[in-house]
Amino acid sequence: MSPHGEARLVTEERWHHISRLVNEAFGKSETRMLALRQRIIARFKRKLSNGEVLDRARQAARARAARVRKAR
């Protein structure tokens, strides 16, 4: 085999290795995102069933914005 052919095989092997690493990393991140999504949905369902308010942060932001407008 010519030196160029050998170099190409090494390059292809390295790209396959990199591709496997990327696929594994993506698979792991996808699994983590799915687990996070499930936790968030479970938390929202629990809050809804307990009658809790889900958007307190929005209410607080509106109150701060109103105070700023009054101060002007």
Stockholm file with secondary structure:
# STOCKHOLM 1.0

chainA/1-72         MSPHGEARLVTEERWHHISRLVNEAFGKSETRMLALRQRIIARFKRKLSNGEVLDRARQAARARAARVRKAR
#=GR chainA/1-72 SS CCHHHHHHHHHHHHHHHHHHHHHHHHHHHHHHHHHHHHHHHHHHHHHHHHTCCSCHHHHHHHHHHHHHHHHC
#=GC SS_cons        CCHHHHHHHHHHHHHHHHHHHHHHHHHHHHHHHHHHHHHHHHHHHHHHHHTCCSCHHHHHHHHHHHHHHHHC
//
